[in-house]
Amino acid sequence: MLMDDGKAAETIRLDAPENAIVIEPEVWHEMAEFSPDCVLLVLADAPYDEADYIRSREEFDRLFKK
């Protein structure tokens, strides 16, 4: 996973079933290289609302790049 908070970016490899990650608000993330047996579980504290999401990297950079 690529994680970028606008100040620093890092790549985190989730390559074992006991690995997990919490994605805080205002963090751009990209997921790639899923294995055939990958399971992606998402837990959220509120119902999905499309208006809560930034879909464009350019818009994220404009709002949060420091």
PyMOL Python script that loads the backbone (N, CA, C, O; Angstrom):
from pymol import cmd

cmd.read_pdbstr("""\
ATOM      1  N   MET A   1       0.835  -1.173   0.000  1.00  0.00           N
ATOM      2  CA  MET A   1       0.000   0.000   0.000  1.00  0.00           C
ATOM      3  C   MET A   1       0.877   1.232   0.000  1.00  0.00           C
ATOM      4  O   MET A   1       1.848   1.324   0.751  1.00  0.00           O
ATOM      5  N   LEU A   2       0.524   2.167  -0.845  1.00  0.00           N
ATOM      6  CA  LEU A   2       1.159   3.480  -0.820  1.00  0.00           C
ATOM      7  C   LEU A   2       0.344   4.348   0.115  1.00  0.00           C
ATOM      8  O   LEU A   2      -0.871   4.469  -0.044  1.00  0.00           O
ATOM      9  N   MET A   3       1.002   4.952   1.086  1.00  0.00           N
ATOM     10  CA  MET A   3       0.353   5.833   2.051  1.00  0.00           C
ATOM     11  C   MET A   3       1.025   7.197   1.956  1.00  0.00           C
ATOM     12  O   MET A   3       2.252   7.283   1.995  1.00  0.00           O
ATOM     13  N   ASP A   4       0.230   8.275   1.829  1.00  0.00           N
ATOM     14  CA  ASP A   4       0.782   9.623   1.684  1.00  0.00           C
ATOM     15  C   ASP A   4      -0.130  10.599   2.418  1.00  0.00           C
ATOM     16  O   ASP A   4      -1.306  10.733   2.078  1.00  0.00           O
ATOM     17  N   ASP A   5       0.412  11.277   3.421  1.00  0.00           N
ATOM     18  CA  ASP A   5      -0.385  12.242   4.177  1.00  0.00           C
ATOM     19  C   ASP A   5      -0.172  13.675   3.701  1.00  0.00           C
ATOM     20  O   ASP A   5      -0.644  14.615   4.340  1.00  0.00           O
ATOM     21  N   GLY A   6       0.530  13.851   2.593  1.00  0.00           N
ATOM     22  CA  GLY A   6       0.799  15.182   2.069  1.00  0.00           C
ATOM     23  C   GLY A   6       2.148  15.719   2.505  1.00  0.00           C
ATOM     24  O   GLY A   6       2.670  16.649   1.890  1.00  0.00           O
ATOM     25  N   LYS A   7       2.727  15.146   3.565  1.00  0.00           N
ATOM     26  CA  LYS A   7       4.048  15.543   4.047  1.00  0.00           C
ATOM     27  C   LYS A   7       5.081  14.470   3.749  1.00  0.00           C
ATOM     28  O   LYS A   7       6.225  14.773   3.409  1.00  0.00           O
ATOM     29  N   ALA A   8       4.672  13.217   3.879  1.00  0.00           N
ATOM     30  CA  ALA A   8       5.588  12.098   3.654  1.00  0.00           C
ATOM     31  C   ALA A   8       4.806  10.936   3.047  1.00  0.00           C
ATOM     32  O   ALA A   8       3.620  10.753   3.320  1.00  0.00           O
ATOM     33  N   ALA A   9       5.491  10.166   2.228  1.00  0.00           N
ATOM     34  CA  ALA A   9       4.880   8.985   1.604  1.00  0.00           C
ATOM     35  C   ALA A   9       5.706   7.763   1.957  1.00  0.00           C
ATOM     36  O   ALA A   9       6.930   7.834   2.077  1.00  0.00           O
ATOM     37  N   GLU A  10       5.019   6.637   2.123  1.00  0.00           N
ATOM     38  CA  GLU A  10       5.727   5.387   2.359  1.00  0.00           C
ATOM     39  C   GLU A  10       4.936   4.245   1.740  1.00  0.00           C
ATOM     40  O   GLU A  10       3.722   4.338   1.562  1.00  0.00           O
ATOM     41  N   THR A  11       5.630   3.185   1.421  1.00  0.00           N
ATOM     42  CA  THR A  11       4.998   1.981   0.917  1.00  0.00           C
ATOM     43  C   THR A  11       5.041   0.932   2.018  1.00  0.00           C
ATOM     44  O   THR A  11       6.092   0.679   2.609  1.00  0.00           O
ATOM     45  N   ILE A  12       3.902   0.331   2.286  1.00  0.00           N
ATOM     46  CA  ILE A  12       3.780  -0.684   3.324  1.00  0.00           C
ATOM     47  C   ILE A  12       3.336  -1.979   2.668  1.00  0.00           C
ATOM     48  O   ILE A  12       2.335  -2.016   1.953  1.00  0.00           O
ATOM     49  N   ARG A  13       4.083  -3.032   2.917  1.00  0.00           N
ATOM     50  CA  ARG A  13       3.747  -4.336   2.342  1.00  0.00           C
ATOM     51  C   ARG A  13       2.984  -5.157   3.385  1.00  0.00           C
ATOM     52  O   ARG A  13       3.497  -5.444   4.467  1.00  0.00           O
ATOM     53  N   LEU A  14       1.773  -5.521   3.042  1.00  0.00           N
ATOM     54  CA  LEU A  14       0.943  -6.354   3.911  1.00  0.00           C
ATOM     55  C   LEU A  14       1.010  -7.771   3.360  1.00  0.00           C
ATOM     56  O   LEU A  14       0.187  -8.164   2.533  1.00  0.00           O
ATOM     57  N   ASP A  15       1.985  -8.525   3.817  1.00  0.00           N
ATOM     58  CA  ASP A  15       2.257  -9.819   3.184  1.00  0.00           C
ATOM     59  C   ASP A  15       2.069 -11.018   4.118  1.00  0.00           C
ATOM     60  O   ASP A  15       2.594 -12.101   3.857  1.00  0.00           O
ATOM     61  N   ALA A  16       1.323 -10.819   5.200  1.00  0.00           N
ATOM     62  CA  ALA A  16       1.025 -11.916   6.111  1.00  0.00           C
ATOM     63  C   ALA A  16      -0.361 -11.677   6.708  1.00  0.00           C
ATOM     64  O   ALA A  16      -0.765 -10.526   6.875  1.00  0.00           O
ATOM     65  N   PRO A  17      -1.089 -12.730   7.029  1.00  0.00           N
ATOM     66  CA  PRO A  17      -2.464 -12.564   7.513  1.00  0.00           C
ATOM     67  C   PRO A  17      -2.588 -11.775   8.810  1.00  0.00           C
ATOM     68  O   PRO A  17      -3.639 -11.196   9.085  1.00  0.00           O
ATOM     69  N   GLU A  18      -1.530 -11.746   9.604  1.00  0.00           N
ATOM     70  CA  GLU A  18      -1.603 -10.993  10.861  1.00  0.00           C
ATOM     71  C   GLU A  18      -1.292  -9.507  10.687  1.00  0.00           C
ATOM     72  O   GLU A  18      -1.382  -8.750  11.654  1.00  0.00           O
ATOM     73  N   ASN A  19      -0.934  -9.078   9.499  1.00  0.00           N
ATOM     74  CA  ASN A  19      -0.653  -7.668   9.236  1.00  0.00           C
ATOM     75  C   ASN A  19      -1.934  -6.919   8.909  1.00  0.00           C
ATOM     76  O   ASN A  19      -2.815  -7.433   8.221  1.00  0.00           O
ATOM     77  N   ALA A  20      -2.019  -5.702   9.413  1.00  0.00           N
ATOM     78  CA  ALA A  20      -3.177  -4.851   9.153  1.00  0.00           C
ATOM     79  C   ALA A  20      -2.725  -3.399   9.172  1.00  0.00           C
ATOM     80  O   ALA A  20      -1.608  -3.090   9.587  1.00  0.00           O
ATOM     81  N   ILE A  21      -3.590  -2.525   8.726  1.00  0.00           N
ATOM     82  CA  ILE A  21      -3.253  -1.107   8.713  1.00  0.00           C
ATOM     83  C   ILE A  21      -4.511  -0.298   9.010  1.00  0.00           C
ATOM     84  O   ILE A  21      -5.605  -0.654   8.573  1.00  0.00           O
ATOM     85  N   VAL A  22      -4.348   0.784   9.749  1.00  0.00           N
ATOM     86  CA  VAL A  22      -5.423   1.734  10.001  1.00  0.00           C
ATOM     87  C   VAL A  22      -5.127   2.958   9.139  1.00  0.00           C
ATOM     88  O   VAL A  22      -4.042   3.535   9.213  1.00  0.00           O
ATOM     89  N   ILE A  23      -6.090   3.341   8.333  1.00  0.00           N
ATOM     90  CA  ILE A  23      -5.919   4.503   7.465  1.00  0.00           C
ATOM     91  C   ILE A  23      -6.692   5.667   8.080  1.00  0.00           C
ATOM     92  O   ILE A  23      -7.922   5.657   8.134  1.00  0.00           O
ATOM     93  N   GLU A  24      -5.957   6.650   8.533  1.00  0.00           N
ATOM     94  CA  GLU A  24      -6.569   7.824   9.152  1.00  0.00           C
ATOM     95  C   GLU A  24      -7.170   8.733   8.070  1.00  0.00           C
ATOM     96  O   GLU A  24      -6.824   8.605   6.895  1.00  0.00           O
ATOM     97  N   PRO A  25      -8.065   9.648   8.456  1.00  0.00           N
ATOM     98  CA  PRO A  25      -8.606  10.610   7.486  1.00  0.00           C
ATOM     99  C   PRO A  25      -7.481  11.444   6.860  1.00  0.00           C
ATOM    100  O   PRO A  25      -6.435  11.667   7.470  1.00  0.00           O
ATOM    101  N   GLU A  26      -7.722  11.886   5.654  1.00  0.00           N
ATOM    102  CA  GLU A  26      -6.815  12.771   4.912  1.00  0.00           C
ATOM    103  C   GLU A  26      -5.483  12.100   4.588  1.00  0.00           C
ATOM    104  O   GLU A  26      -4.447  12.763   4.551  1.00  0.00           O
ATOM    105  N   VAL A  27      -5.506  10.794   4.354  1.00  0.00           N
ATOM    106  CA  VAL A  27      -4.324  10.054   3.901  1.00  0.00           C
ATOM    107  C   VAL A  27      -4.658   9.431   2.553  1.00  0.00           C
ATOM    108  O   VAL A  27      -5.586   8.631   2.438  1.00  0.00           O
ATOM    109  N   TRP A  28      -3.891   9.807   1.537  1.00  0.00           N
ATOM    110  CA  TRP A  28      -4.062   9.214   0.212  1.00  0.00           C
ATOM    111  C   TRP A  28      -3.483   7.799   0.271  1.00  0.00           C
ATOM    112  O   TRP A  28      -2.382   7.597   0.781  1.00  0.00           O
ATOM    113  N   HIS A  29      -4.225   6.828  -0.250  1.00  0.00           N
ATOM    114  CA  HIS A  29      -3.717   5.461  -0.259  1.00  0.00           C
ATOM    115  C   HIS A  29      -4.052   4.786  -1.579  1.00  0.00           C
ATOM    116  O   HIS A  29      -5.106   5.008  -2.175  1.00  0.00           O
ATOM    117  N   GLU A  30      -3.124   3.964  -2.006  1.00  0.00           N
ATOM    118  CA  GLU A  30      -3.302   3.172  -3.218  1.00  0.00           C
ATOM    119  C   GLU A  30      -2.933   1.737  -2.893  1.00  0.00           C
ATOM    120  O   GLU A  30      -1.923   1.478  -2.238  1.00  0.00           O
ATOM    121  N   MET A  31      -3.754   0.809  -3.354  1.00  0.00           N
ATOM    122  CA  MET A  31      -3.521  -0.616  -3.118  1.00  0.00           C
ATOM    123  C   MET A  31      -3.159  -1.278  -4.436  1.00  0.00           C
ATOM    124  O   MET A  31      -3.744  -0.967  -5.475  1.00  0.00           O
ATOM    125  N   ALA A  32      -2.188  -2.197  -4.395  1.00  0.00           N
ATOM    126  CA  ALA A  32      -1.747  -2.866  -5.618  1.00  0.00           C
ATOM    127  C   ALA A  32      -1.146  -4.223  -5.275  1.00  0.00           C
ATOM    128  O   ALA A  32      -0.903  -4.537  -4.110  1.00  0.00           O
ATOM    129  N   GLU A  33      -0.918  -5.006  -6.293  1.00  0.00           N
ATOM    130  CA  GLU A  33      -0.234  -6.296  -6.188  1.00  0.00           C
ATOM    131  C   GLU A  33      -0.936  -7.261  -5.236  1.00  0.00           C
ATOM    132  O   GLU A  33      -0.303  -7.833  -4.349  1.00  0.00           O
ATOM    133  N   PHE A  34      -2.236  -7.439  -5.421  1.00  0.00           N
ATOM    134  CA  PHE A  34      -2.989  -8.394  -4.616  1.00  0.00           C
ATOM    135  C   PHE A  34      -2.631  -9.816  -5.032  1.00  0.00           C
ATOM    136  O   PHE A  34      -2.529 -10.104  -6.224  1.00  0.00           O
ATOM    137  N   SER A  35      -2.443 -10.695  -4.075  1.00  0.00           N
ATOM    138  CA  SER A  35      -2.211 -12.108  -4.375  1.00  0.00           C
ATOM    139  C   SER A  35      -3.559 -12.774  -4.677  1.00  0.00           C
ATOM    140  O   SER A  35      -4.607 -12.244  -4.309  1.00  0.00           O
ATOM    141  N   PRO A  36      -3.536 -13.920  -5.338  1.00  0.00           N
ATOM    142  CA  PRO A  36      -4.801 -14.596  -5.662  1.00  0.00           C
ATOM    143  C   PRO A  36      -5.632 -14.961  -4.426  1.00  0.00           C
ATOM    144  O   PRO A  36      -6.857 -15.037  -4.513  1.00  0.00           O
ATOM    145  N   ASP A  37      -4.993 -15.184  -3.295  1.00  0.00           N
ATOM    146  CA  ASP A  37      -5.728 -15.567  -2.085  1.00  0.00           C
ATOM    147  C   ASP A  37      -5.922 -14.399  -1.111  1.00  0.00           C
ATOM    148  O   ASP A  37      -6.229 -14.611   0.062  1.00  0.00           O
ATOM    149  N   CYS A  38      -5.749 -13.208  -1.582  1.00  0.00           N
ATOM    150  CA  CYS A  38      -5.873 -12.007  -0.744  1.00  0.00           C
ATOM    151  C   CYS A  38      -7.314 -11.835  -0.255  1.00  0.00           C
ATOM    152  O   CYS A  38      -8.272 -12.092  -0.984  1.00  0.00           O
ATOM    153  N   VAL A  39      -7.438 -11.394   0.993  1.00  0.00           N
ATOM    154  CA  VAL A  39      -8.725 -11.022   1.564  1.00  0.00           C
ATOM    155  C   VAL A  39      -8.596  -9.576   2.023  1.00  0.00           C
ATOM    156  O   VAL A  39      -7.691  -9.236   2.785  1.00  0.00           O
ATOM    157  N   LEU A  40      -9.499  -8.736   1.557  1.00  0.00           N
ATOM    158  CA  LEU A  40      -9.501  -7.323   1.942  1.00  0.00           C
ATOM    159  C   LEU A  40     -10.718  -7.084   2.821  1.00  0.00           C
ATOM    160  O   LEU A  40     -11.852  -7.246   2.369  1.00  0.00           O
ATOM    161  N   LEU A  41     -10.497  -6.704   4.057  1.00  0.00           N
ATOM    162  CA  LEU A  41     -11.562  -6.441   5.014  1.00  0.00           C
ATOM    163  C   LEU A  41     -11.520  -4.959   5.365  1.00  0.00           C
ATOM    164  O   LEU A  41     -10.477  -4.437   5.760  1.00  0.00           O
ATOM    165  N   VAL A  42     -12.643  -4.294   5.221  1.00  0.00           N
ATOM    166  CA  VAL A  42     -12.730  -2.874   5.539  1.00  0.00           C
ATOM    167  C   VAL A  42     -13.736  -2.698   6.667  1.00  0.00           C
ATOM    168  O   VAL A  42     -14.874  -3.159   6.584  1.00  0.00           O
ATOM    169  N   LEU A  43     -13.298  -2.027   7.716  1.00  0.00           N
ATOM    170  CA  LEU A  43     -14.178  -1.683   8.833  1.00  0.00           C
ATOM    171  C   LEU A  43     -14.255  -0.163   8.894  1.00  0.00           C
ATOM    172  O   LEU A  43     -13.232   0.512   8.775  1.00  0.00           O
ATOM    173  N   ALA A  44     -15.438   0.377   9.076  1.00  0.00           N
ATOM    174  CA  ALA A  44     -15.611   1.827   9.087  1.00  0.00           C
ATOM    175  C   ALA A  44     -16.440   2.236  10.305  1.00  0.00           C
ATOM    176  O   ALA A  44     -17.206   1.442  10.850  1.00  0.00           O
ATOM    177  N   ASP A  45     -16.268   3.487  10.714  1.00  0.00           N
ATOM    178  CA  ASP A  45     -17.007   3.979  11.878  1.00  0.00           C
ATOM    179  C   ASP A  45     -18.271   4.739  11.499  1.00  0.00           C
ATOM    180  O   ASP A  45     -18.980   5.245  12.368  1.00  0.00           O
ATOM    181  N   ALA A  46     -18.555   4.818  10.192  1.00  0.00           N
ATOM    182  CA  ALA A  46     -19.743   5.534   9.727  1.00  0.00           C
ATOM    183  C   ALA A  46     -20.181   4.939   8.392  1.00  0.00           C
ATOM    184  O   ALA A  46     -19.369   4.335   7.691  1.00  0.00           O
ATOM    185  N   PRO A  47     -21.441   5.101   8.038  1.00  0.00           N
ATOM    186  CA  PRO A  47     -21.897   4.619   6.733  1.00  0.00           C
ATOM    187  C   PRO A  47     -21.163   5.319   5.587  1.00  0.00           C
ATOM    188  O   PRO A  47     -20.714   6.456   5.731  1.00  0.00           O
ATOM    189  N   TYR A  48     -21.048   4.641   4.465  1.00  0.00           N
ATOM    190  CA  TYR A  48     -20.384   5.181   3.279  1.00  0.00           C
ATOM    191  C   TYR A  48     -21.129   6.409   2.774  1.00  0.00           C
ATOM    192  O   TYR A  48     -22.356   6.407   2.671  1.00  0.00           O
ATOM    193  N   ASP A  49     -20.380   7.448   2.464  1.00  0.00           N
ATOM    194  CA  ASP A  49     -20.931   8.665   1.857  1.00  0.00           C
ATOM    195  C   ASP A  49     -19.936   9.122   0.791  1.00  0.00           C
ATOM    196  O   ASP A  49     -18.823   9.533   1.117  1.00  0.00           O
ATOM    197  N   GLU A  50     -20.325   9.054  -0.451  1.00  0.00           N
ATOM    198  CA  GLU A  50     -19.447   9.405  -1.578  1.00  0.00           C
ATOM    199  C   GLU A  50     -18.848  10.796  -1.409  1.00  0.00           C
ATOM    200  O   GLU A  50     -17.713  11.027  -1.828  1.00  0.00           O
ATOM    201  N   ALA A  51     -19.577  11.720  -0.810  1.00  0.00           N
ATOM    202  CA  ALA A  51     -19.096  13.096  -0.648  1.00  0.00           C
ATOM    203  C   ALA A  51     -17.893  13.182   0.296  1.00  0.00           C
ATOM    204  O   ALA A  51     -17.193  14.195   0.308  1.00  0.00           O
ATOM    205  N   ASP A  52     -17.646  12.141   1.080  1.00  0.00           N
ATOM    206  CA  ASP A  52     -16.519  12.138   2.019  1.00  0.00           C
ATOM    207  C   ASP A  52     -15.180  11.812   1.360  1.00  0.00           C
ATOM    208  O   ASP A  52     -14.139  11.894   2.012  1.00  0.00           O
ATOM    209  N   TYR A  53     -15.192  11.445   0.079  1.00  0.00           N
ATOM    210  CA  TYR A  53     -13.992  10.909  -0.560  1.00  0.00           C
ATOM    211  C   TYR A  53     -13.435  11.829  -1.630  1.00  0.00           C
ATOM    212  O   TYR A  53     -14.185  12.469  -2.368  1.00  0.00           O
ATOM    213  N   ILE A  54     -12.115  11.890  -1.707  1.00  0.00           N
ATOM    214  CA  ILE A  54     -11.415  12.586  -2.787  1.00  0.00           C
ATOM    215  C   ILE A  54     -10.965  11.504  -3.759  1.00  0.00           C
ATOM    216  O   ILE A  54     -10.252  10.583  -3.362  1.00  0.00           O
ATOM    217  N   ARG A  55     -11.358  11.596  -4.998  1.00  0.00           N
ATOM    218  CA  ARG A  55     -11.050  10.560  -5.985  1.00  0.00           C
ATOM    219  C   ARG A  55      -9.879  10.920  -6.896  1.00  0.00           C
ATOM    220  O   ARG A  55      -9.415  10.077  -7.664  1.00  0.00           O
ATOM    221  N   SER A  56      -9.407  12.126  -6.823  1.00  0.00           N
ATOM    222  CA  SER A  56      -8.351  12.607  -7.716  1.00  0.00           C
ATOM    223  C   SER A  56      -7.084  12.904  -6.925  1.00  0.00           C
ATOM    224  O   SER A  56      -7.118  13.635  -5.936  1.00  0.00           O
ATOM    225  N   ARG A  57      -5.968  12.335  -7.366  1.00  0.00           N
ATOM    226  CA  ARG A  57      -4.686  12.613  -6.702  1.00  0.00           C
ATOM    227  C   ARG A  57      -4.346  14.100  -6.808  1.00  0.00           C
ATOM    228  O   ARG A  57      -3.785  14.675  -5.875  1.00  0.00           O
ATOM    229  N   GLU A  58      -4.673  14.710  -7.914  1.00  0.00           N
ATOM    230  CA  GLU A  58      -4.391  16.128  -8.098  1.00  0.00           C
ATOM    231  C   GLU A  58      -5.150  16.973  -7.077  1.00  0.00           C
ATOM    232  O   GLU A  58      -4.600  17.926  -6.524  1.00  0.00           O
ATOM    233  N   GLU A  59      -6.397  16.628  -6.832  1.00  0.00           N
ATOM    234  CA  GLU A  59      -7.177  17.373  -5.838  1.00  0.00           C
ATOM    235  C   GLU A  59      -6.600  17.156  -4.435  1.00  0.00           C
ATOM    236  O   GLU A  59      -6.507  18.106  -3.658  1.00  0.00           O
ATOM    237  N   PHE A  60      -6.212  15.922  -4.103  1.00  0.00           N
ATOM    238  CA  PHE A  60      -5.588  15.656  -2.812  1.00  0.00           C
ATOM    239  C   PHE A  60      -4.332  16.504  -2.641  1.00  0.00           C
ATOM    240  O   PHE A  60      -4.145  17.140  -1.603  1.00  0.00           O
ATOM    241  N   ASP A  61      -3.466  16.514  -3.667  1.00  0.00           N
ATOM    242  CA  ASP A  61      -2.230  17.299  -3.585  1.00  0.00           C
ATOM    243  C   ASP A  61      -2.532  18.780  -3.385  1.00  0.00           C
ATOM    244  O   ASP A  61      -1.858  19.454  -2.607  1.00  0.00           O
ATOM    245  N   ARG A  62      -3.524  19.274  -4.072  1.00  0.00           N
ATOM    246  CA  ARG A  62      -3.901  20.690  -3.940  1.00  0.00           C
ATOM    247  C   ARG A  62      -4.370  21.007  -2.518  1.00  0.00           C
ATOM    248  O   ARG A  62      -4.070  22.079  -1.992  1.00  0.00           O
ATOM    249  N   LEU A  63      -5.090  20.100  -1.906  1.00  0.00           N
ATOM    250  CA  LEU A  63      -5.654  20.341  -0.567  1.00  0.00           C
ATOM    251  C   LEU A  63      -4.673  20.072   0.576  1.00  0.00           C
ATOM    252  O   LEU A  63      -4.699  20.770   1.590  1.00  0.00           O
ATOM    253  N   PHE A  64      -3.801  19.056   0.416  1.00  0.00           N
ATOM    254  CA  PHE A  64      -3.030  18.588   1.563  1.00  0.00           C
ATOM    255  C   PHE A  64      -1.519  18.604   1.395  1.00  0.00           C
ATOM    256  O   PHE A  64      -0.808  18.387   2.376  1.00  0.00           O
ATOM    257  N   LYS A  65      -0.993  18.852   0.194  1.00  0.00           N
ATOM    258  CA  LYS A  65       0.447  18.831   0.004  1.00  0.00           C
ATOM    259  C   LYS A  65       1.073  19.989   0.774  1.00  0.00           C
ATOM    260  O   LYS A  65       0.650  21.138   0.656  1.00  0.00           O
ATOM    261  N   LYS A  66       2.090  19.656   1.563  1.00  0.00           N
ATOM    262  CA  LYS A  66       2.741  20.695   2.380  1.00  0.00           C
ATOM    263  C   LYS A  66       4.198  20.801   2.050  1.00  0.00           C
ATOM    264  O   LYS A  66       4.905  21.620   2.636  1.00  0.00           O
TER     265      LYS A  66
END
""", "prot")
cmd.dss("prot")
cmd.show_as("cartoon", "prot")
cmd.util.cbc("prot")
cmd.orient("prot")
